[in-house]
Amino acid sequence: MEAGDVIIQDKPKRKTPVPKKKEGEERTVVIYKLEIAGTNFLYVGHTENFKQRVDNHRTACKANLDPSALNTSKNSPLYIEINKQGGWTKVTMTPVEEFVSKNKVQSRIREQYWIDKIQVARRDAVMMNSCSAYVSPEQYREEKNAKSLERSSKKMTCPCGVEHRVGDKSRHLKSAKHIAWEKAKDQEFVNRLENEMNKIIENNLP
């Protein structure tokens, strides 16, 4: 090679991305449990790539310690607790089941099965999952109705001074007492505005 010759380097080949599975297309799913040594804290999850999931958890755990990091792990009880207990070296991730799933719903149902199973087997376990992996339509309706009933039975005090149930707010706003209070407040505002205008006029008279 002589001086001035142009050196052409081959660009590194990009890794071909793994195509995502379509709904209804079978995929192998791993249910795993994550334990923090010396504690009763447990986390259950599912993944189609166990090794990658381990790396993702480890990375998110480290990011939790970075005050400048902008990510959802900052407020994660799981990563906060892991770091509180000494960091990722205290964590053990173990596959508990491998199965074939056709969609995300099946995967979430199986994950929830293991969450419930572990809680029954280990009464002392403190699950770190922030929410249920799967809630059946019937259970969802029951919880929604229970929350709605609880909310409607709570009481609040209107600025007009009347206490009423939260669920009766619309009816209260149409009541004679509340309407009279609103009219009185409006008249009070008009009177105050007129007084202020009169003062301005008086101060500017020759």
C-alpha positions in Angstrom: 0.0 0.0 0.0 1.4 3.3 -1.0 0.9 6.8 0.5 -2.3 8.4 -0.6 -4.1 5.1 -1.2 -7.7 5.2 0.0 -8.6 2.6 2.6 -12.1 1.3 2.4 -13.4 -0.4 5.5 -16.4 -2.6 5.5 -19.3 -1.4 7.7 -20.2 -3.7 10.5 -23.2 -5.7 9.7 -26.3 -4.8 11.6 -28.0 -7.5 13.5 -31.3 -8.5 11.9 -34.0 -7.6 14.3 -36.1 -10.5 15.6 -39.6 -10.1 14.1 -42.3 -9.7 16.7 -44.9 -12.4 17.0 -48.3 -11.7 15.6 -51.5 -12.2 17.7 -52.4 -15.9 17.5 -48.9 -16.9 16.5 -47.4 -19.4 19.0 -44.4 -18.2 21.1 -42.4 -19.8 23.9 -42.9 -17.9 27.1 -40.9 -18.2 30.3 -42.5 -17.4 33.7 -39.8 -16.3 36.1 -39.6 -15.3 39.7 -37.2 -12.6 41.0 -36.1 -12.8 44.7 -34.0 -10.5 46.8 -31.6 -12.3 49.1 -32.4 -12.0 52.9 -35.9 -10.7 52.3 -39.4 -11.9 51.6 -39.7 -9.7 48.5 -40.7 -11.5 45.3 -41.5 -10.5 41.8 -43.1 -12.7 39.1 -42.9 -11.9 35.4 -43.0 -13.4 32.0 -40.8 -13.1 28.9 -40.0 -14.6 25.5 -36.3 -14.0 26.0 -35.1 -14.8 29.6 -31.5 -13.7 29.1 -32.6 -10.3 27.7 -35.1 -9.9 30.5 -32.4 -10.4 33.1 -30.3 -7.7 31.3 -33.3 -5.3 31.2 -34.0 -5.7 34.9 -30.3 -5.2 35.7 -30.0 -2.1 33.6 -33.2 -0.6 35.0 -32.0 -1.3 38.5 -28.8 0.6 37.9 -30.7 3.4 36.3 -32.7 3.8 39.4 -29.6 5.0 41.2 -29.0 7.7 38.6 -30.8 10.9 39.7 -30.5 12.3 36.2 -32.0 9.3 34.5 -35.3 9.8 32.8 -37.0 6.4 33.0 -39.9 4.6 34.6 -37.7 2.7 36.9 -37.2 5.8 39.1 -40.5 5.2 40.9 -40.5 1.4 40.7 -40.9 -0.1 44.2 -39.0 -3.2 42.9 -35.8 -1.4 41.9 -36.0 0.9 44.9 -36.1 -2.1 47.2 -33.4 -4.0 45.3 -31.0 -1.1 45.7 -32.0 -0.6 49.3 -31.0 -4.2 50.0 -27.6 -3.9 48.4 -28.1 -3.8 44.6 -28.4 -6.3 41.8 -25.9 -8.8 43.4 -28.6 -9.6 45.9 -31.0 -10.7 43.2 -31.8 -14.2 42.0 -33.9 -14.7 38.9 -35.2 -18.2 38.3 -37.4 -19.6 35.5 -40.3 -21.5 37.0 -42.2 -22.6 33.9 -41.8 -22.6 30.1 -44.9 -22.9 28.0 -46.3 -22.2 24.5 -48.6 -19.2 24.3 -50.7 -17.9 21.4 -51.2 -14.3 22.7 -50.4 -11.8 25.4 -53.6 -12.5 27.3 -52.6 -16.2 27.7 -49.2 -15.1 28.9 -50.7 -12.7 31.5 -53.2 -15.3 32.7 -50.4 -17.7 33.3 -48.3 -15.1 35.0 -51.2 -14.3 37.3 -51.6 -18.0 38.0 -48.0 -18.1 39.3 -48.4 -14.9 41.4 -51.4 -16.4 43.1 -49.8 -19.9 43.5 -46.6 -18.4 45.1 -48.7 -16.2 47.5 -50.6 -19.3 48.7 -47.4 -21.4 49.0 -45.5 -18.6 50.8 -47.8 -16.7 53.0 -44.9 -14.5 54.1 -44.1 -13.4 50.6 -44.3 -9.7 49.8 -45.2 -9.4 46.1 -43.5 -6.5 44.4 -45.7 -6.6 41.2 -47.2 -3.1 41.0 -50.5 -4.4 39.6 -52.2 -7.7 38.7 -50.9 -9.4 35.6 -54.5 -10.3 34.6 -58.0 -9.4 35.8 -61.0 -11.3 34.4 -63.8 -9.2 32.9 -66.1 -10.4 35.7 -63.6 -9.4 38.4 -63.0 -6.1 36.6 -66.7 -5.3 36.7 -67.0 -6.3 40.3 -64.0 -4.1 41.3 -65.4 -1.2 39.3 -68.8 -1.4 40.8 -67.3 -1.6 44.3 -65.2 1.5 43.7 -68.2 3.3 42.3 -70.3 2.4 45.3 -67.6 3.4 47.7 -67.1 6.8 45.8 -70.8 7.5 45.7 -71.3 6.8 49.4 -68.5 9.3 50.4 -69.6 12.7 51.6 -68.3 16.1 50.7 -69.1 19.7 51.8 -70.1 22.1 49.1 -68.9 25.7 49.3 -72.5 26.7 50.1 -72.1 24.8 53.4 -74.3 21.8 52.6 -72.9 18.3 53.1 -73.9 15.7 50.6 -72.8 12.4 49.1 -70.4 12.5 46.2 -72.8 10.6 44.0 -75.5 13.3 44.7 -73.5 16.3 43.6 -75.5 16.9 40.4 -78.7 16.8 42.3 -77.4 19.1 45.0 -76.2 21.7 42.4 -79.8 21.9 41.2 -81.3 22.3 44.7 -83.0 25.5 45.8 -80.5 26.1 48.6 -77.5 25.9 46.3 -79.0 28.0 43.6 -79.9 30.7 46.2 -76.4 30.6 47.5 -75.0 31.1 43.9 -77.3 34.1 43.3 -76.2 35.6 46.6 -72.5 35.2 45.6 -73.2 36.7 42.2 -75.0 39.7 43.8 -72.1 40.1 46.3 -69.6 40.3 43.4 -71.8 42.8 41.5 -72.1 45.0 44.6 -68.3 44.9 45.2 -67.6 45.8 41.6 -70.0 48.8 41.7 -68.4 50.1 44.9 -64.9 49.8 43.4 -66.1 51.6 40.2 -67.7 54.4 42.3 -64.5 55.0 44.2 -62.6 55.2 41.0 -65.0 57.8 39.6 -65.0 59.8 42.8 -61.2 59.9 42.9 -61.0 61.2 39.3 -63.6 64.0 39.7 -62.2 67.5 39.1 
